[in-house]
Amino acid sequence: MVTPKEIDSLIDDMSKIIANSINLAVHPSLDKDDINKYLQ
């Protein structure tokens, strides 16, 4: 399957948005600045 090159960056950005949303929902005491520390 052939996809455009920008799909990789789009999927990476969307996965970070989804992960941050889940982290904020599950751990409401975390700050938005601290959440990115937990993403690898």
C-alpha positions as CSV (number, residue, x, y, z in Angstrom):
1,M,0.0,0.0,0.0
2,V,1.4,3.4,-1.0
3,T,0.6,6.5,1.1
4,P,1.8,10.0,1.0
5,K,4.8,10.9,3.2
6,E,2.9,13.4,5.4
7,I,0.6,10.6,6.6
8,D,3.4,9.5,9.0
9,S,3.6,12.9,10.7
10,L,-0.2,13.2,10.7
11,I,-0.5,9.8,12.5
12,D,2.3,10.8,15.0
13,D,0.5,14.1,15.8
14,M,-2.9,12.5,16.2
15,S,-1.5,9.7,18.5
16,K,0.0,12.4,20.7
17,I,-3.3,14.3,20.9
18,I,-5.2,11.1,21.8
19,A,-2.6,10.0,24.4
20,N,-2.7,13.5,26.0
21,S,-6.5,13.5,26.1
22,I,-6.6,10.1,27.8
23,N,-3.9,11.1,30.3
24,L,-5.8,14.3,31.1
25,A,-9.0,12.4,31.6
26,V,-7.5,9.7,33.8
27,H,-5.1,11.9,35.7
28,P,-6.8,15.3,36.2
29,S,-4.1,16.5,38.6
30,L,-1.4,16.6,35.9
31,D,-0.6,19.9,34.2
32,K,-0.7,20.1,30.5
33,D,3.0,20.9,30.6
34,D,3.8,17.7,32.6
35,I,1.9,15.4,30.3
36,N,4.5,15.4,27.5
37,K,7.1,14.0,29.9
38,Y,5.2,10.7,29.9
39,L,5.1,10.4,26.1
40,Q,8.0,8.7,24.5
